[in-house]
């Protein structure tokens, strides 16, 4: 998961992609999967909105706490662990709330499609930034990361179909 950082690694000047690279992909893929799975299961729009809020607040707080405790176990300096925890939460919260705003502003069907486009766009941009930072092929990273997200969304759609079949809708 996260590795213990050397002093040289922690003291990067400028914006550090590690602040958003851990939490953002999780928030993107989780939001997309939740939207597709619940929509396929014919959940009401209010349920999708409430679920996005729960993910944006409660799930992201608990995941951020887990990251913080892990960093403390790795003996990362307290101020670095705290800064990373806050950055992780804010990145995840912002991403989840962007999906919430899409659903709040649009009817369900267009909101689902726009959310998928938005999620894949965000993931592609993050993948491009990380590839550029690491000096590797951006297209390879974008295809790899969006491919995994696509599988997660597909599995969520299949779960939504199974739930719909089980309850006889």
Backbone as CSV, one residue per row, in Angstrom:
resi,resn,N_x,N_y,N_z,CA_x,CA_y,CA_z,C_x,C_y,C_z
1,UNK,0.850,-1.177,0.000,0.000,0.000,0.000,0.892,1.235,0.000
2,UNK,1.056,1.923,1.087,1.938,3.075,1.174,3.257,2.613,1.775
3,UNK,4.358,3.188,1.290,5.638,2.783,1.853,6.172,3.866,2.765
4,UNK,7.076,3.465,3.639,7.728,4.426,4.520,8.592,5.334,3.649
5,UNK,8.467,6.627,3.828,9.151,7.575,2.971,10.454,8.043,3.595
6,UNK,11.479,8.167,2.759,12.735,8.746,3.198,12.573,10.254,3.274
7,UNK,13.479,10.907,4.006,13.395,12.360,4.164,13.385,13.055,2.807
8,UNK,14.219,12.610,1.854,14.274,13.242,0.537,12.951,13.115,-0.205
9,UNK,12.254,12.003,-0.031,10.983,11.793,-0.724,9.876,12.665,-0.152
10,UNK,9.890,12.902,1.143,8.833,13.669,1.794,8.937,15.148,1.451
11,UNK,10.132,15.649,1.322,10.352,17.079,1.143,10.339,17.494,-0.326
12,UNK,9.374,17.058,-1.116,9.275,17.479,-2.514,8.779,18.912,-2.588
13,UNK,9.422,19.734,-3.398,8.920,21.100,-3.549,7.685,21.117,-4.448
14,UNK,6.804,22.086,-4.236,5.622,22.236,-5.079,4.547,21.222,-4.760
15,UNK,3.637,21.035,-5.699,2.509,20.132,-5.523,2.977,18.690,-5.575
16,UNK,2.529,17.893,-4.621,2.924,16.491,-4.528,1.740,15.630,-4.947
17,UNK,1.886,14.896,-6.045,0.799,14.052,-6.550,0.362,12.981,-5.555
18,UNK,1.241,12.641,-4.609,0.856,11.635,-3.620,-0.328,12.101,-2.784
19,UNK,-0.520,13.410,-2.670,-1.619,13.937,-1.871,-2.975,13.570,-2.459
20,UNK,-3.040,13.405,-3.780,-4.321,13.070,-4.405,-4.326,11.696,-5.052
21,UNK,-3.152,11.123,-5.274,-3.095,9.875,-6.037,-3.602,8.659,-5.282
22,UNK,-3.604,8.705,-3.955,-4.117,7.550,-3.215,-5.634,7.568,-3.141
23,UNK,-6.222,8.686,-2.755,-7.660,8.733,-2.519,-8.518,9.005,-3.732
24,UNK,-8.026,9.817,-4.642,-8.859,10.212,-5.775,-9.318,9.047,-6.651
25,UNK,-8.421,8.151,-7.063,-8.905,7.040,-7.897,-9.969,6.204,-7.195
26,UNK,-9.799,5.999,-5.904,-10.787,5.243,-5.148,-12.143,5.943,-5.162
27,UNK,-12.142,7.244,-4.929,-13.398,8.001,-4.926,-14.029,8.016,-6.315
28,UNK,-13.213,8.122,-7.348,-13.735,8.138,-8.722,-14.396,6.805,-9.041
29,UNK,-13.652,5.730,-8.869,-14.157,4.402,-9.261,-15.323,3.984,-8.375
30,UNK,-15.247,4.243,-7.083,-16.347,3.891,-6.182,-17.619,4.640,-6.553
31,UNK,-17.497,5.929,-6.844,-18.678,6.718,-7.224,-19.290,6.205,-8.518
32,UNK,-18.444,5.928,-9.500,-18.954,5.415,-10.780,-19.648,4.065,-10.589
33,UNK,-19.019,3.178,-9.842,-19.589,1.851,-9.625,-20.904,1.934,-8.863
34,UNK,-20.949,2.769,-7.863,-22.165,2.943,-7.081,-23.306,3.473,-7.963
35,UNK,-23.021,4.466,-8.760,-24.037,5.059,-9.638,-24.582,4.028,-10.611
36,UNK,-23.697,3.313,-11.282,-24.140,2.327,-12.279,-24.862,1.166,-11.616
37,UNK,-24.321,0.670,-10.511,-24.951,-0.463,-9.824,-26.328,-0.123,-9.301
38,UNK,-26.463,1.018,-8.630,-27.769,1.406,-8.093,-28.760,1.756,-9.195
39,UNK,-28.285,2.437,-10.233,-29.182,2.760,-11.344,-29.692,1.493,-12.026
40,UNK,-28.821,0.537,-12.226,-29.219,-0.727,-12.856,-30.209,-1.490,-11.983
41,UNK,-30.028,-1.399,-10.671,-30.949,-2.060,-9.743,-32.252,-1.270,-9.577
42,UNK,-32.381,-0.196,-10.328,-33.553,0.685,-10.329,-33.765,1.353,-8.967
43,UNK,-32.672,1.807,-8.387,-32.766,2.566,-7.139,-33.249,3.982,-7.467
44,UNK,-34.050,4.551,-6.603,-34.507,5.928,-6.844,-33.333,6.915,-6.819
45,UNK,-33.498,8.011,-7.505,-32.490,9.072,-7.576,-32.048,9.511,-6.173
46,UNK,-32.991,9.598,-5.247,-32.671,10.002,-3.872,-31.711,9.026,-3.201
47,UNK,-31.853,7.748,-3.512,-30.958,6.738,-2.950,-29.544,6.918,-3.484
48,UNK,-29.437,7.218,-4.766,-28.120,7.444,-5.355,-27.479,8.682,-4.740
49,UNK,-28.260,9.752,-4.598,-27.734,10.973,-3.980,-27.279,10.719,-2.537
50,UNK,-28.110,10.025,-1.761,-27.744,9.729,-0.371,-26.491,8.862,-0.319
51,UNK,-26.381,7.906,-1.208,-25.211,7.031,-1.236,-23.944,7.805,-1.573
52,UNK,-24.041,8.741,-2.503,-22.877,9.563,-2.848,-22.452,10.435,-1.661
53,UNK,-23.426,10.943,-0.903,-23.096,11.720,0.296,-22.422,10.851,1.353
54,UNK,-22.937,9.653,1.533,-22.352,8.737,2.528,-20.918,8.398,2.144
55,UNK,-20.696,8.119,0.869,-19.335,7.833,0.409,-18.455,9.066,0.572
56,UNK,-18.993,10.227,0.198,-18.222,11.460,0.253,-17.808,11.848,1.654
57,UNK,-18.593,11.478,2.638,-18.282,11.887,4.015,-17.797,10.703,4.848
58,UNK,-18.674,9.759,5.126,-18.354,8.690,6.079,-17.279,7.728,5.560
59,UNK,-17.453,7.214,4.353,-16.494,6.251,3.819,-15.125,6.897,3.640
60,UNK,-15.119,8.129,3.157,-13.842,8.812,2.957,-13.155,9.152,4.274
61,UNK,-13.940,9.481,5.306,-13.335,9.710,6.628,-12.712,8.431,7.167
62,UNK,-13.422,7.319,7.047,-12.880,6.066,7.576,-11.647,5.623,6.786
63,UNK,-11.643,5.801,5.468,-10.461,5.453,4.672,-9.284,6.366,5.002
64,UNK,-9.559,7.642,5.204,-8.494,8.576,5.565,-7.906,8.236,6.930
65,UNK,-8.760,7.829,7.856,-8.273,7.391,9.162,-7.369,6.170,9.009
66,UNK,-7.754,5.247,8.154,-6.926,4.062,7.918,-5.564,4.444,7.360
67,UNK,-5.546,5.370,6.414,-4.274,5.839,5.855,-3.426,6.476,6.948
68,UNK,-4.051,7.288,7.776,-3.325,7.974,8.845,-2.717,6.973,9.838
69,UNK,-3.504,6.001,10.247,-3.003,4.998,11.197,-1.870,4.187,10.577
70,UNK,-2.002,3.849,9.295,-0.929,3.130,8.611,0.353,3.963,8.595
71,UNK,0.213,5.248,8.288,1.392,6.109,8.239,2.035,6.246,9.615
72,UNK,1.215,6.299,10.651,1.775,6.334,12.002,2.516,5.035,12.303
73,UNK,1.960,3.913,11.869,2.631,2.623,12.080,3.964,2.563,11.337
74,UNK,4.051,3.273,10.214,5.297,3.345,9.442,6.248,4.391,10.005
75,UNK,5.834,5.028,11.111,6.637,6.036,11.812,6.926,7.269,10.960
76,UNK,5.992,7.610,10.095,6.102,8.845,9.328,5.951,10.014,10.298
77,UNK,6.677,11.073,10.077,6.578,12.232,10.961,5.127,12.671,11.070
78,UNK,4.714,13.049,12.290,3.307,13.342,12.558,2.741,14.418,11.645
79,UNK,3.482,15.485,11.414,2.937,16.551,10.562,2.795,16.100,9.118
80,UNK,3.668,15.213,8.639,3.525,14.677,7.277,2.318,13.738,7.194
81,UNK,2.156,12.899,8.206,1.013,11.983,8.231,-0.300,12.771,8.284
82,UNK,-0.337,13.801,9.086,-1.551,14.619,9.210,-1.845,15.341,7.897
83,UNK,-0.824,15.926,7.291,-1.013,16.644,6.027,-1.511,15.699,4.925
84,UNK,-0.938,14.523,4.858,-1.361,13.543,3.856,-2.792,13.083,4.120
85,UNK,-3.137,12.891,5.386,-4.493,12.475,5.746,-5.511,13.523,5.315
86,UNK,-5.236,14.775,5.612,-6.152,15.862,5.237,-6.255,15.975,3.716
87,UNK,-5.121,15.928,3.025,-5.131,16.010,1.559,-5.904,14.850,0.956
88,UNK,-5.707,13.648,1.505,-6.417,12.466,1.013,-7.928,12.647,1.183
89,UNK,-8.337,13.088,2.364,-9.775,13.275,2.596,-10.354,14.344,1.682
90,UNK,-9.689,15.470,1.573,-10.220,16.553,0.739,-10.296,16.153,-0.730
91,UNK,-9.305,15.419,-1.216,-9.337,14.950,-2.604,-10.519,14.005,-2.815
92,UNK,-10.676,13.049,-1.922,-11.773,12.077,-2.037,-13.128,12.761,-1.921
93,UNK,-13.263,13.675,-0.953,-14.519,14.384,-0.736,-14.881,15.224,-1.967
94,UNK,-13.909,15.948,-2.495,-14.154,16.793,-3.667,-14.608,15.965,-4.857
95,UNK,-13.945,14.849,-5.085,-14.323,13.977,-6.205,-15.741,13.439,-6.013
96,UNK,-16.027,12.905,-4.838,-17.362,12.343,-4.580,-18.441,13.415,-4.711
97,UNK,-18.160,14.606,-4.233,-19.152,15.685,-4.312,-19.363,16.165,-5.747
98,UNK,-18.357,16.013,-6.600,-18.550,16.382,-8.007,-19.592,15.477,-8.654
99,UNK,-19.606,14.199,-8.291,-20.629,13.283,-8.800,-21.989,13.634,-8.196
100,UNK,-22.006,14.008,-6.929,-23.246,14.417,-6.258,-23.860,15.614,-6.980
101,UNK,-23.047,16.596,-7.322,-23.538,17.799,-8.009,-24.120,17.438,-9.382
102,UNK,-23.462,16.538,-10.096,-23.988,16.099,-11.396,-25.385,15.500,-11.216
103,UNK,-25.530,14.643,-10.212,-26.832,14.001,-9.967,-27.869,14.977,-9.447
104,UNK,-27.448,15.953,-8.716,-28.369,16.955,-8.199,-28.891,17.845,-9.327
105,UNK,-28.043,18.121,-10.301,-28.381,19.071,-11.364,-29.137,18.460,-12.538
106,UNK,-29.034,17.155,-12.722,-29.580,16.540,-13.938,-30.561,15.416,-13.623
107,UNK,-31.449,15.106,-14.572,-32.275,13.908,-14.418,-31.387,12.656,-14.402
108,UNK,-31.912,11.572,-13.883,-31.113,10.371,-13.636,-30.365,9.841,-14.856
109,UNK,-31.058,9.611,-15.963,-30.392,8.982,-17.115,-29.226,9.811,-17.639
110,UNK,-29.416,11.107,-17.904,-28.239,11.871,-18.338,-27.169,11.966,-17.253
111,UNK,-27.577,12.006,-15.991,-26.605,12.090,-14.896,-25.726,10.847,-14.869
112,UNK,-26.296,9.674,-15.134,-25.504,8.444,-15.157,-24.451,8.531,-16.262
113,UNK,-24.866,8.916,-17.459,-23.935,8.985,-18.593,-22.862,10.053,-18.390
114,UNK,-23.272,11.207,-17.918,-22.298,12.284,-17.685,-21.347,11.909,-16.554
115,UNK,-21.849,11.233,-15.530,-20.992,10.773,-14.437,-19.938,9.796,-14.934
116,UNK,-20.333,8.908,-15.842,-19.352,7.965,-16.384,-18.283,8.711,-17.173
117,UNK,-18.696,9.638,-18.013,-17.727,10.425,-18.774,-16.812,11.227,-17.868
118,UNK,-17.394,11.857,-16.848,-16.632,12.647,-15.885,-15.622,11.773,-15.143
119,UNK,-16.063,10.614,-14.688,-15.176,9.719,-13.950,-14.006,9.240,-14.787
120,UNK,-14.294,8.814,-16.022,-13.206,8.346,-16.887,-12.272,9.505,-17.256
121,UNK,-12.828,10.699,-17.423,-12.004,11.873,-17.699,-11.070,12.168,-16.523
122,UNK,-11.623,12.204,-15.305,-10.799,12.466,-14.120,-9.693,11.426,-13.964
123,UNK,-10.046,10.173,-14.157,-9.066,9.095,-14.027,-7.978,9.205,-15.103
124,UNK,-8.381,9.574,-16.313,-7.407,9.737,-17.399,-6.456,10.898,-17.110
125,UNK,-6.985,12.011,-16.618,-6.128,13.159,-16.297,-5.151,12.796,-15.177
126,UNK,-5.641,12.153,-14.128,-4.759,11.749,-13.036,-3.695,10.766,-13.535
127,UNK,-4.104,9.826,-14.366,-3.151,8.852,-14.923,-2.096,9.549,-15.779
128,UNK,-2.497,10.542,-16.555,-1.572,11.296,-17.390,-0.567,12.059,-16.524
129,UNK,-1.069,12.726,-15.474,-0.187,13.467,-14.566,0.832,12.541,-13.912
130,UNK,0.369,11.390,-13.457,1.274,10.435,-12.806,2.294,9.876,-13.795
131,UNK,1.837,9.569,-15.019,2.753,9.043,-16.035,3.824,10.078,-16.370
132,UNK,3.417,11.320,-16.523,4.362,12.393,-16.816,5.375,12.540,-15.677
133,UNK,4.891,12.476,-14.443,5.747,12.601,-13.275,6.752,11.446,-13.188
134,UNK,6.315,10.258,-13.576,7.168,9.063,-13.500,8.005,8.849,-14.757
135,UNK,7.690,9.575,-15.843,8.431,9.414,-17.086,8.092,8.144,-17.832
136,UNK,6.834,7.698,-17.750,6.393,6.499,-18.464,5.311,6.882,-19.469
137,UNK,4.918,5.940,-20.296,3.916,6.185,-21.333,2.554,6.555,-20.726
138,UNK,2.072,7.737,-21.083,0.768,8.186,-20.580,-0.351,7.302,-21.103
139,UNK,-0.298,6.947,-22.383,-1.375,6.126,-22.956,-1.466,4.773,-22.275
140,UNK,-0.317,4.188,-21.981,-0.306,2.896,-21.295,-0.960,3.008,-19.922
141,UNK,-0.603,4.052,-19.175,-1.168,4.245,-17.837,-2.674,4.552,-17.898
142,UNK,-3.061,5.389,-18.845,-4.481,5.736,-18.992,-5.288,4.491,-19.327
143,UNK,-4.816,3.695,-20.285,-5.536,2.474,-20.665,-5.602,1.485,-19.508
144,UNK,-4.510,1.333,-18.791,-4.477,0.407,-17.655,-5.463,0.834,-16.569
145,UNK,-5.422,2.092,-16.184,-6.268,2.567,-15.083,-7.741,2.653,-15.464
146,UNK,-8.026,3.142,-16.665,-9.435,3.207,-17.080,-9.969,1.805,-17.373
147,UNK,-9.100,0.899,-17.792,-9.524,-0.491,-18.007,-9.965,-1.152,-16.710
148,UNK,-9.194,-0.947,-15.654,-9.573,-1.495,-14.345,-10.885,-0.865,-13.880
149,UNK,-11.006,0.448,-14.041,-12.254,1.132,-13.654,-13.431,0.587,-14.453
150,UNK,-13.219,0.343,-15.737,-14.285,-0.221,-16.575,-14.741,-1.580,-16.079
151,UNK,-13.815,-2.412,-15.648,-14.167,-3.732,-15.105,-14.986,-3.570,-13.825
152,UNK,-14.574,-2.661,-12.956,-15.303,-2.436,-11.700,-16.720,-1.953,-11.991
153,UNK,-16.866,-1.033,-12.936,-18.192,-0.525,-13.301,-19.037,-1.650,-13.904
154,UNK,-18.447,-2.469,-14.749,-19.173,-3.599,-15.343,-19.639,-4.584,-14.268
155,UNK,-18.778,-4.905,-13.328,-19.164,-5.813,-12.243,-20.305,-5.201,-11.423
156,UNK,-20.245,-3.913,-11.194,-21.318,-3.235,-10.452,-22.631,-3.269,-11.225
157,UNK,-22.553,-3.117,-12.536,-23.761,-3.215,-13.360,-24.344,-4.624,-13.267
158,UNK,-23.480,-5.633,-13.325,-23.947,-7.022,-13.214,-24.569,-7.282,-11.840
159,UNK,-23.984,-6.707,-10.794,-24.567,-6.853,-9.454,-25.932,-6.173,-9.396
160,UNK,-26.060,-5.009,-10.008,-27.349,-4.320,-10.057,-28.396,-5.138,-10.790
161,UNK,-27.985,-5.788,-11.880,-28.906,-6.657,-12.632,-29.326,-7.854,-11.784
162,UNK,-28.375,-8.428,-11.047,-28.690,-9.570,-10.189,-29.654,-9.180,-9.092
163,UNK,-29.438,-8.030,-8.479,-30.349,-7.563,-7.428,-31.726,-7.331,-8.009
164,UNK,-31.786,-6.708,-9.176,-33.093,-6.467,-9.819,-33.808,-7.776,-10.098
165,UNK,-33.075,-8.796,-10.532,-33.677,-10.108,-10.790,-34.155,-10.778,-9.502
166,UNK,-33.351,-10.653,-8.442,-33.706,-11.279,-7.173,-34.992,-10.716,-6.574
167,UNK,-35.185,-9.426,-6.733,-36.406,-8.809,-6.152,-37.551,-8.781,-7.149
168,UNK,-37.312,-9.270,-8.344,-38.401,-9.414,-9.320,-38.892,-8.134,-9.966
169,UNK,-38.004,-7.189,-10.180,-38.413,-5.930,-10.830,-38.275,-6.063,-12.322
